[in-house]
Amino acid sequence: MSEPHQDRAKRKLLAVFAHPDDESFICGGTLAKHAAEGYDITLVSATRGEMGRRMGNPPYLNRETMAAAREQELREACEVLGIRQLILFGIRDKTVEFMDEDGLAGRIASLIEEIDPDVVLTFHEVMGGHPDHCAIGKATTAAYRRAERRGSLYFITFGDAMSRPERYGHTRNAVVKIDVSAYLEAKLAAFRAHRCQTEMDEWVWLPDREALSRFGRHEYFLQADPILPAREFRDSF
Ligand SMILES: [Zn+2]
């Protein structure tokens, strides 16, 4: 095994999200790609997603059974994406925004210190959409600043909105555009692992080739602290 490969094998990525499925639906291709390239990936899911509105199709879950089912689905998704460690904070779904912000940031900062990641991924505290997303993104950003470790912080973004970042007040320099075309099978498998959330989406269950054609070739991330002026998208963390 060559030196560069060994170095690469030591690289670490910490993703801090809110719900089971955030990792697969938003950036499953990128996680699968980095796992395949030797990154040691740790995923934090703040909640177990027990307040999800989708209960299977036809519905077979209820509020009592949902948390365990979604945790199991998340474990299966981690398996297909190559995520090695899964940490569940056990915060009640839809209540992340009501958690003590300082305490939550402290918990994440401890993880950053322990893991010493090269890459931290989370939601943008404003563009995250769902209140749980924004809250975990805000706490992770605060934790990243507090920990003062090496490594870089990136925000996940939805779909291909950041293919034209100027529209949202960002420069191309701040955007990382990851080509995930070789990892779409893993991404589709992760979608299917989250069965109770995807059963209502007929396209997910079409024959593979048709389902795969629904995915974009790229996933986009915003760098928290872009430094170098550049005109084009970067293509790696
Ligand atoms: Zn979510």
Boltz pocket constraint, residues with backbone or C-beta under 6 A from the ligand:
constraints:
  - pocket:
      binder: B
      contacts: [[A, 18], [A, 19], [A, 20], [A, 21], [A, 22], [A, 130], [A, 133]]
      max_distance: 6.0
